[in-house]
Amino acid sequence: MSVQTPEIKKAVAEAQKQSLAALAQANEAMLKIAESAGSSFPVEAPSSWTGPLVKDVVSSSYDFAGKVLAEQKAFAVRMTEIVGNRVEDARRNVAQALSAE
């Protein structure tokens, strides 16, 4: 049983939208700073470098983080279903006990 009102859902959605917009704006500012400051750094690795490129490491790390987040979301959703069912069962039992009196 969901008790959320449309107003709460709307307020949460708007807060999330504003948070993502602020994050995107901050990221864009950091990218501009990096572009202007980055011109003094070499772009290519030395020819003797055999390790992974930094962008590959970052990409791989975010891929992994996405998998972790998806797993945690699945866990949290399932846990709320289990707890919610138990609370609903307890609520029904209390209502039945009170109506039997």
C-alpha positions as CSV (number, residue, x, y, z in Angstrom):
1,M,0.0,0.0,0.0
2,S,1.6,3.3,-1.1
3,V,0.8,6.4,0.9
4,Q,2.8,8.8,-1.3
5,T,0.8,11.6,-2.6
6,P,1.2,13.1,-6.1
7,E,2.6,16.2,-4.5
8,I,5.4,14.4,-2.8
9,K,6.3,12.5,-5.9
10,K,6.3,15.7,-7.9
11,A,8.5,17.5,-5.3
12,V,10.9,14.6,-5.3
13,A,11.1,14.5,-9.1
14,E,11.7,18.2,-9.2
15,A,14.4,18.0,-6.6
16,Q,16.1,15.2,-8.5
17,K,15.8,17.2,-11.8
18,Q,17.4,20.2,-10.2
19,S,20.2,18.1,-8.6
20,L,21.1,16.5,-11.9
21,A,21.0,19.9,-13.6
22,A,23.4,21.4,-11.0
23,L,25.7,18.4,-11.3
24,A,25.8,18.7,-15.1
25,Q,26.5,22.4,-14.8
26,A,29.3,21.8,-12.3
27,N,30.8,19.1,-14.5
28,E,30.7,21.3,-17.5
29,A,32.5,24.1,-15.6
30,M,35.2,21.5,-14.5
31,L,35.6,20.3,-18.1
32,K,36.1,23.9,-19.3
33,I,38.8,24.4,-16.6
34,A,40.5,21.2,-17.5
35,E,40.5,22.1,-21.2
36,S,42.1,25.5,-20.6
37,A,44.6,24.1,-18.1
38,G,45.2,20.9,-19.9
39,S,46.9,22.5,-22.9
40,S,50.2,22.4,-21.0
41,F,50.1,18.7,-20.5
42,P,51.1,16.1,-23.0
43,V,48.1,14.4,-24.7
44,E,49.8,11.1,-25.7
45,A,51.5,8.6,-23.5
46,P,55.2,7.9,-24.2
47,S,55.7,5.2,-26.9
48,S,57.1,2.8,-24.2
49,W,53.9,3.0,-22.2
50,T,52.1,-0.4,-22.1
51,G,49.6,0.3,-19.4
52,P,45.9,1.1,-19.9
53,L,44.8,4.6,-21.0
54,V,43.4,6.7,-18.2
55,K,40.1,7.1,-20.0
56,D,39.8,3.3,-20.2
57,V,40.4,2.9,-16.5
58,V,37.8,5.6,-15.8
59,S,35.2,4.0,-18.1
60,S,35.8,0.6,-16.7
61,S,35.5,1.9,-13.1
62,Y,32.2,3.6,-13.9
63,D,30.9,0.5,-15.6
64,F,31.7,-1.4,-12.4
65,A,30.1,1.3,-10.2
66,G,27.0,1.1,-12.4
67,K,26.8,-2.7,-11.8
68,V,27.3,-2.2,-8.0
69,L,24.5,0.4,-8.0
70,A,22.1,-1.8,-9.9
71,E,22.8,-4.6,-7.5
72,Q,22.2,-2.4,-4.5
73,K,19.0,-1.0,-6.0
74,A,17.7,-4.6,-6.6
75,F,18.6,-5.4,-3.0
76,A,16.9,-2.3,-1.6
77,V,13.8,-2.8,-3.6
78,R,13.5,-6.5,-2.6
79,M,14.1,-5.6,1.1
80,T,11.4,-2.9,1.0
81,E,9.0,-5.4,-0.5
82,I,9.8,-8.0,2.3
83,V,9.5,-5.4,5.1
84,G,6.5,-3.8,3.5
85,N,4.7,-7.2,3.3
86,R,5.6,-7.9,7.0
87,V,4.3,-4.5,8.1
88,E,1.1,-5.0,6.0
89,D,0.6,-8.5,7.6
90,A,1.1,-7.0,11.1
91,R,-1.3,-4.2,10.3
92,R,-4.0,-6.7,9.2
93,N,-3.4,-8.9,12.3
94,V,-3.9,-5.8,14.5
95,A,-7.0,-4.7,12.7
96,Q,-8.5,-8.3,12.9
97,A,-7.7,-8.4,16.6
98,L,-9.2,-5.0,17.3
99,S,-12.4,-5.9,15.3
100,A,-12.7,-9.2,17.2
101,E,-13.0,-7.4,20.5
